[in-house]
Structures are given as structure tokens and as C-alpha cells.
Amino acid sequence: MTPENNTEEFYKKLKEQLSDTSLWPGPYLYKFIVPSDFAKIKQIEDIFDHTGAVINRKESRTGKYTSVSVNVNMKNPDAVIAKYIEVGNIEGVISL
């Protein structure tokens, strides 16, 4: 299986889990770990701009990484996954 297929399988499973465990539209909490680079953090914030998201940042003890939490109301599991894919295009970002 190629990495792309693993990604497709992951998102398919995530969609099923979100459909089974949550009511939509509804709140969703994203968590990302980002190298402490203002430009990368800004890119994440821009992705959630105009969505009513509440974004919190917390720098690691050493200052090398920043945790970015995004609490936002999403329409459905497809919208949740679309944001994960969009953020996934930013180099060095880890989605939790």
C-alpha cells in the first residue's frame, strides 16, 4: 500500500468515526504541533480565518515547538477532513 492509500484509508476511517460519534453541525477541536515559526503558525490561523474559530497557542518549554489548538464549529465530517488536508500541506506540521 502506498502512503497516499494509507492517507485515504485514514481519512475514510476518520469520517466514519466522526459520523458515528458526533452530531453535525457541531464543535470540533483540532490540535497541531508546529515548529515555532511565526509564518507556519500564521498559515494555520489563516486557514481557519472567517470561521469563528477560537485559536490558542502554547510554546513548548524549550521554545522549539508551538501547540496550536483550534476550536471551531464544523458543518460535517467532510469539512473537518478538508481542513486537516489543508493544514497537512504546511511543511513540518503534526496533526494530533
Secondary structure in CASP SS format (residue, H / E / C, confidence):
PFRMAT SS
TARGET T0000
AUTHOR 0000-0000-0000
METHOD secondary structure of the structure
MODEL  1
M C 1.00
T C 1.00
P H 1.00
E H 1.00
N H 1.00
N H 1.00
T H 1.00
E H 1.00
E H 1.00
F H 1.00
Y H 1.00
K H 1.00
K H 1.00
L H 1.00
K H 1.00
E H 1.00
Q H 1.00
L H 1.00
S H 1.00
D H 1.00
T H 1.00
S C 1.00
L C 1.00
W C 1.00
P C 1.00
G E 1.00
P E 1.00
Y E 1.00
L E 1.00
Y E 1.00
K E 1.00
F E 1.00
I E 1.00
V E 1.00
P E 1.00
S C 1.00
D C 1.00
F H 1.00
A H 1.00
K H 1.00
I H 1.00
K H 1.00
Q H 1.00
I H 1.00
E H 1.00
D H 1.00
I H 1.00
F C 1.00
D C 1.00
H C 1.00
T C 1.00
G C 1.00
A C 1.00
V E 1.00
I E 1.00
N E 1.00
R E 1.00
K E 1.00
E E 1.00
S C 1.00
R C 1.00
T C 1.00
G C 1.00
K C 1.00
Y E 1.00
T E 1.00
S E 1.00
V E 1.00
S E 1.00
V E 1.00
N E 1.00
V E 1.00
N E 1.00
M E 1.00
K C 1.00
N C 1.00
P H 1.00
D H 1.00
A H 1.00
V H 1.00
I H 1.00
A H 1.00
K H 1.00
Y H 1.00
I H 1.00
E H 1.00
V H 1.00
G H 1.00
N C 1.00
I C 1.00
E C 1.00
G C 1.00
V C 1.00
I E 1.00
S E 1.00
L C 1.00
END
